[in-house]
Amino acid sequence: MLRITRDLAIDANDIEIGFVRASGPGGQNVNKLSTAAQLRFDTRRIALAPDIAARLDRLAGQRMTKDGVIVIHAQRFRTQERNRADAIDRLLELLRKAAIRPTPRRPTRPTLGSKKRRLEGKKRRGDIKARRGSGGIEE
């Protein structure tokens, strides 16, 4: 069991990891070995609260399919083990971020001092603009 939060844990057997060939530079290592890890995790297998599921959908973006499967492609490292660990860490981090409930914003009113400073700045700017240019053409 992989613990995400105090209340949420996922079974390691629910995570499917396959290995594919990595792209990018690396010479013969890239051409011969399948070191890139492709992690697939079906979010429908775990019971998520609706608000957590909505945040997870938003945070995962294109990494989540329409069926609710999160696909993470990890190819940062040269070995399968490190890429596997990296993919699992990224999945857990994504789930932890989704589990954090954002604090609601409380609207505040501007202070009297900030209102005065704003109006003083506007007044100063208006005076500068009023002093521009000449009073007309004199002959």
C-alpha positions, -999 to +999 in steps of 0.1 A: +000+000+000+013+034-009+001+061+015-009+094-001-026+112+028-038+101+062-071+090+048-061+079+013-039+050+002-035+031-031-026-005-037+007-010-055-010-037-076-034-011-091-004+006-108+006-009-141+042-001-153+055-010-187+088-001-203+092+014-238+121+029-257+130+064-246+133+092-271+160+118-274+198+117-273+216+087-258+233+069-286+230+031-287+215+030-252+183+046-265+182+023-296+187-010-278+172-007-243+136-001-232+143+021-202+115+047-203+087+038-178+051+042-188+028+042-157-009+037-159-032+042-130-070+039-131-085+064-108-118+046-107-103+018-087-100+041-056-128+059-039-121+096-043-142+124-029-159+144-057-139+175-049-106+156-049-116+139-082-123+173-098-090+188-087-072+157-099-088+159-133-078+196-135-042+190-123-036+159-145-047+177-176-037+157-207-021+130-186-056+117-178-076+099-204-114+103-208-117+069-190-100+083-159-067+066-165-036+086-156-006+079-179+028+091-168+058+088-191+092+089-172+124+088-192+147+112-172+171+085-162+191+058-179+178+028-159+144+012-156+145+012-118+151+049-115+125+057-141+100+035-124+106+052-090+104+086-108+070+077-123+056+065-090+069+096-072+052+118-098+019+100-094+020+102-057+028+139-059+000+145-083-025+127-059-012+146-029-016+180-046-052+170-056-060+160-020-050+194-006-082+215-003-074+251-013-082+278+013-111+300+001-102+336-006-119+361+017-125+394+000-110+423+019-116+460+015-088+485+007-076+504+038-081+541+041-044+548+037-042+528+004-072+547-009-056+581-001-023+570-016-041+559-048-060+592-051-028+612-044-010+593-071-038+600-096-038+637-086-001+640-091-003+623-125-031+645-136-011+676-125+019+664-146-003+660-176-020+693-171+013+711-172+022+696-205+021+715-237+018+753-242-013+774-236-018+779-274+000+796-302+011+831-295+020+856-322 
